[in-house]
Each structure stands twice: as C-alpha cells, then as structure tokens.
C-alpha cells in the first residue's frame, strides 16, 4: 500500500510540476501522471477500481464547494447569462450530440442521451485557471464563460439523478444492499428522499450555525476542520444510504451554507482535501485510458475529438453572436469551452455501473474527453497568438516610431492602475509625459476616457527611443510583469545611462533583481500600503500617533537598508537565511531601544532628567 501511495505522489509531483511550467494546468498534469503509471504504459499500478471509489469523494467535496459559492445575490446578478447562455449551451449541445450518436452511430437512445449530457459539459478547472492566468476572466468572454460553467456545475446534479432512469438494468446489488429504503414501496422511497432533503436544508439553515459557533469558541482550528469533514461525509453517507447521489446532498448543503458567516472557514478547511482527492481522481482516470484502443482506433478517436470540439465551438460561437458579444470575445468564449470536462469522468463511472454504456463505449468516451482536455490549452494558445493578434491590427499604426510623441521630461512604460497614479501626479506638476503600453485592451479603455497613450513595448529600443529616451530625464517602469520590468530596465541602463529610472517592484525577490542591475529607486507594490496599515494598527492598539509613525519610519528605513544588504546574498540559501535572521533581530532591537528612549522621555517630560 505504501508503495502504491509513493508511486501516485511521485507521478503527481513530476507531471503536475512540468504541466504547470509549460502552461497545461494541474488537471492535465494529473491526467498525464495517470497515463504514465497506468497499466498501458509503465505498468506501475494495476486495476484502479478501488482507488477510483475513494477518489470520487473529491468530486463530492467539489460540489459542496460549488454550492458554497452560489450565494443568492451573486446568482441574481448573473441570472441572464447563467440561465440564458448556460441553459442554451447545455441543451443545444446535448441535442446535437444525441442526434449524432442516435442517427450516425446508431446507439440506443439511452446511451446517446447519456453521452450527449456528458460531452455537453466543459472543464471548470482548466477554463477558470487558464482565463485567470491570462487575465481574461474579467473580460466579457471570461465572465460569460464563468456563468456557463456555473450552470454546467449545477446541471450535474439533475444529470446524476436522471442517469439511473436510463439504465438498462437495475442498480448493482452492492448499491441495493447499501440502500436502506430498497425494500420499501416506491412511494415511500420518494417520501423518505424528500424528507431527508428537507431535513438537510433545515439543519443547514437552523442547526449548523450554533454548532459552528460552539466549535469556533474552542479556538481549536483542527476541531473546526474535523467538523467540516464530518459534515460533508455524514451528508454523503445519509444520501447514499437512501439510494440518492452523495454529491446531490453535499451540493444542497453547500447552497444552504452559502450565506453562513462560517462559509470562508469551511472553504479553507475543505479545499486542501478536495484538491488532493480530485488529483487522485484524475490520476485514476489517466491510468484507465486504453492506449491499445487509442492506437488501434486512432483515426476514429481523432475524428471524434475534432467533431466534439467543432460542435461545441460552433454552438458557443452562435450563442455569442445571439448575446451580442464583441468579435474577439466571441472567439475566446467559443474556444475556451470547446473541450470535454472533468464531470464527464464522474458521470462515466456511474454510467458504467448502470450499464448504460458498454465497456468499449465507456473507454472510447474517456479517450475523447481526455484528449479534448489535452487540446484545451492549445486552443487558447491559438487564440492568443493568432486570433487575438489579428484582432488588434487596428493598433499596429501606433507601433511606428514616427507616430509616437517624444518627451523631454518623463516616459511611463505601463499605464495601468500603478502607472496612472504616477502619471496623474507628474502631469499635475506640469511635467510632460509620453506613455507606452503593450496591452491593446488597456489602451482601448484609456483612449475611451481621453488619455493619450501609445501602443508599444518599451522593451523595444526603437519605441523607447521614439518616446524620447535620448533626451528625457526619467523613465517610470510601471508594467505589471516582473520579467518585462527587468527587461526594460536592463535596456534603459545599457543604452540610456543618463535616464533616472524609477520602477515598480512586484515583490521582495523582484526588488533584489532590480538592485542587481543598478535600479535603486523602486517601490514594492504592497509595502507602503501594508506599512501604513501597520501604523494605523499600532494607533488603534493605544500607541500615540507620533510613536506609531516613528515606529513605521524606523521599520521602513531598516527594511530598505536590508534590501540592499541582502540583495548580494540572494541565491545563497545558507548565507541569506543567516543574514535574514540577523536583520530581523537587529530590527527588534532597534524598535525596542527606540521605545525605551521614548518611554524615558515621556517619564521625564517637564522634569530635570
């Protein structure tokens, strides 16, 4: 058992790390890990049935967390896109795939409908993660994609309830054995189910809050975690005992607790367990991918994958036009959701147990979904490199150096929230600024409000020089990418040494890099705001305003000195660690000594000391 656990963990560490590095995401990393250790490649693990049953509990936890996110106010705000876009996408895609399976592949209608419902769903994990990483989640397509995914997540619940009705045979005997209501008449089974569901809702609404408060009063964090797990597992067990989906019960409990004051604590406690079990679930799915079948039916599998992506992308693009999205956003919306999703694997395990699909049909569906998910990052890379680039050609004229207005005062590279504050201050003091920004969407917004900005990458020497780098007095680097900041600063230091450079530092490590290339004037993004909040905290704790501000000034001075001293040691873990500990102790002594001096002055105030 320990050997199997070691294999799973090692495969996950290796594959997920590499997948994240190359931009494929953690879900695909887990799938690849499963493929590698599965019986069809390296053969490090065998039958995954027992592990799969355990890992499926990660899906139960995921649906509980989905329920926790469904606050009524948020649902109401997104109601049109959730019900309109999401409802139409699932319905139309299901019907098209159902028709193809029924009339082209001549499957029984029950099998065709089950496949249609499964393949209509997209990957919540891949899509949301990729859109967030690319900064697209706040765009029109990103918000609409979130709404569709939310509807799909909710739709899983009725789909789970519907699938048993499509079964060609009765429930497996193990399920019937565990079902305490199996021997009851049908009407009593329905009555028991409704009673249990109502009981879960009422308990979540009226009983859970006092229990949570009582446990919170113990101030034992691990006890709260134990109760959160007990809550999810007990609800899942109760639902399973009466023959209903465990996921349905936990989802309902999550929805009921969405308005609870302890919602965030529940999310924080359940999330790590959900992540681990879901990772295990995806590994078992990857290990179950039948590679001999893939190579034997390669042409058919590729045709089905391309067909699935084409059908889903076409439906999504049509809905984007119907809901009047912008052209670029239509393509992003269509390509982002064109793949299969992780919930298809959950539904597949149920359809296999209910014999709705034959083993061969189940393996083929697993192949199609997994390969379409592997294609998802490639589709978004295609959008980013080709479609998004083509859509921004209207801004290409501003790349010409002759079109950029030069300045003899200040060049600002990057005009987002950070750069705008600096620019407004300098402009108000009479300085002429020349602004370069490499984000087309940001430029579009800025120009809409009357700002004069130019489309260009300040890391290109010709564009930086066109902005006035030879004669300007200062360069402000305010872009939101750490590597790009270093690239621009290095270029400016090399070719325009007279330029005073002030830069935005993303974090402490980034500040070390700036120091090493000779940039001494920078501000860390959160340092000043955090320090000001700390000063306010001291004041609220009873310190005088003067003492609080002096402590903040001493802290700031000491920390800035530490940056310079520690920059040379960054990279040498041992020396750096020793120096950090020493500087921390020095800071403690400096603040303690200042406090003693101030206490002495306050005591001697008005007296001859």
C-alpha positions, 0 to 999 in steps of 0.5 A: 500500500505504501508503495502504491501511495509513493508511486501516485505522489511521485507521478503527481509531483513530476507531471503536475510540476512540468504541466504547470511550467509549460502552461497545461494546468494541474488537471492535465498534469494529473491526467498525464501522471495517470497515463504514465503509471497506468497499466498501458504504459509503465505498468506501475499500478494495476486495476484502479477500481478501488482507488477510483471509489475513494477518489470520487469523494473529491468530486463530492467535496467539489460540489459542496464547494460549488454550492458554497459559492452560489450565494443568492445575490451573486446568482441574481446578478448573473441570472441572464447569462447563467440561465440564458447562455448556460441553459442554451449551451447545455441543451443545444449541445446535448441535442446535437450530440444525441442526434449524432450518436442516435442517427450516425452511430446508431446507439440506443437512445439511452446511451446517446442521451447519456453521452450527449449530457456528458460531452455537453459539459466543459472543464471548470478547472482548466477554463477558470485557471487558464482565463485567470492566468491570462487575465481574461476572466474579467473580460466579457468572454471570461465572465460569460464563460464563468456563468456557463460553467456555473450552470454546467456545475449545477446541471450535474446534479439533475444529470446524476439523478436522471442517469439511473432512469436510463439504465438498462438494468437495475442498480448493482446489488452492492448499491441495493444492499447499501440502500436502506429504503430498497425494500420499501414501496416506491412511494415511500422511497420518494417520501423518505428522499424528500424528507431527508432533503428537507431535513438537510436544508433545515439543519443547514439553515437552523442547526449548523450555525450554533454548532459552528459557533460552539466549535469556533469558541474552542479556538481549536482550528483542527476541531473546526476542520474535523467538523467540516469533514464530518459534515460533508461525509455524514451528508454523503453517507445519509444520501447514499444510504437512501439510494440518492447521489452523495454529491446531490446532498453535499451540493444542497448543503453547500447552497444552504451554507452559502450565506453562513458567516462560517462559509470562508472557514469551511472553504479553507478547511475543505479545499486542501482535501478536495484538491488532493482527492480530485488529483487522485481522481484524475490520476485514476482516470489517466491510468484507465485510458486504453492506449491499445484502443487509442492506437488501434482506433486512432483515426476514429478517436481523432475524428471524434475529438475534432467533431466534439470540439467543432460542435461545441465551438460552433454552438458557443460561437452562435450563442455569442453572436445571439448575446451580442458579444464583441468579435474577439470575445466571441472567439475566446468564449467559443474556444475556451469551452470547446473541450470535454470536462472533468464531470464527464469522468464522474458521470462515466463511472456511474454510467458504467455501473448502470450499464448504460454504456458498454465497456468499449463505449465507456473507454472510447468516451474517456479517450475523447474527453481526455484528449479534448482536455489535452487540446484545451490549452492549445486552443487558447494558445491559438487564440492568443497568438493568432486570433487575438493578434489579428484582432488588434491590427487596428493598433499596429499604426501606433507601433511606428516610431514616427507616430509616437510623441517624444518627451523631454521630461518623463516616459511611463512604460505601463499605464495601468492602475500603478502607472496612472497614479504616477502619471496623474501626479507628474502631469499635475506638476506640469511635467510632460509625459509620453506613455507606452503600453503593450496591452491593446485592451488597456489602451482601448479603455484609456483612449475611451476616457481621453488619455493619450497613450501609445501602443508599444513595448518599451522593451523595444529600443526603437519605441523607447527611443521614439518616446524620447529616451535620448533626451528625457530625464526619467523613465517610470517602469510601471508594467505589471510583469516582473520579467518585462520590468527587468527587461526594460530596465536592463535596456534603459541602463545599457543604452540610456545611462543618463535616464533616472529610472524609477520602477515598480517592484512586484515583490521582495525577490523582484526588488533584489533583481532590480538592485542587481542591475543598478535600479535603486529607486523602486517601490514594492507594490504592497509595502507602503500600503501594508506599512501604513496599515501597520501604523494605523494598527499600532494607533488603534492598539493605544500607541500615540500617533507620533510613536506609531509613525516613528515606529513605521519610519524606523521599520521602513528605513531598516527594511530598505537598508536590508534590501540592499544588504541582502540583495548580494546574498540572494541565491545563497540559501545558507548565507541569506537565511543567516543574514535574514535572521540577523536583520530581523533581530537587529530590527527588534532591537532597534524598535525596542531601544527606540521605545525605551528612549521614548518611554524615558522621555515621556517619564521625564517630560517637564522634569530635570532628567 
